[in-house]
Amino acid sequence: AQTVTQSQPEMSVQEAETVTLSCTYDTSESDYYLFWYKQPPSRQMILVIRQEAYKQQNATENRFSVNFQKAAKSFSLKISDSQLGDAAMYFCASRGGSNYKLTFGKGTLLTVNP
Amino acid sequence: DGGITQSPKYLFRKEGQNVTLSCEQNLNHDAMYWYRQDPGQGLRLIYYSQIVNDFQKGDIAEGYSVSREKKESFPLTVTSAQKNPTAFYLCASSIGWGNSPLHFGNGTRLTVT
């Protein structure tokens, strides 16, 4: 079974600054995958970034990067040069290696201040 | 363009009535999912289907039913047995498992009074 915990219900950041959203997970699987999704006010879920647990290198997608600490079961998301369009609810999610089921955390609401 | 279509966007029903939410995808994905989103609860899995004519219960399946007769379609019925049906419902699909991401529809907001 997978559990995902996002300990920050809300965060705020100034435009152009950097912010880090926290996520911890628990799993009994040796092989698993981690994801960050963004949900803007339109409520459309958008994939931000994903990480395979067997890869030591942290995933990066443009201004978005992760800090994957496998031993600590931590998977934080760093947003650099924050933009107004980054304002959204962010969800961390995990999936066991051969499973279809994707388990989500409760989300962090990010506000970007101009 | 390929994508997932959920209809309608808003749905209103009286308590005690069953209601069916539509989900259609043209991404040729094998797997499809239904999630429920409530404020402060994140997304919780209701049902998922790995392949046509097969589906599994998720974490909160009670009061819901699904069918998967066609690859493209995965309708969700909210029955009168569901105690708190008012919520935002999201349908998703994926090519497979593992690192295959979910692609989501735009959601249906169901209000039951």
Interface residues (C-beta under 8 A of the other chain):
Chain A: Q6 P9 Y33 F35 S42 R43 Q44 M45 L47 R50 E52 F91 R95 G97 S98 N99 Y100 K101 L102 T103 F104 G105 K106 G107
Chain B: A31 Y33 Y35 G40 Q41 G42 L43 R44 L45 Y48 Q50 G58 F88 L90 A92 S94 G96 W97 G98 N99 P101 L102 H103 F104 N106 G107
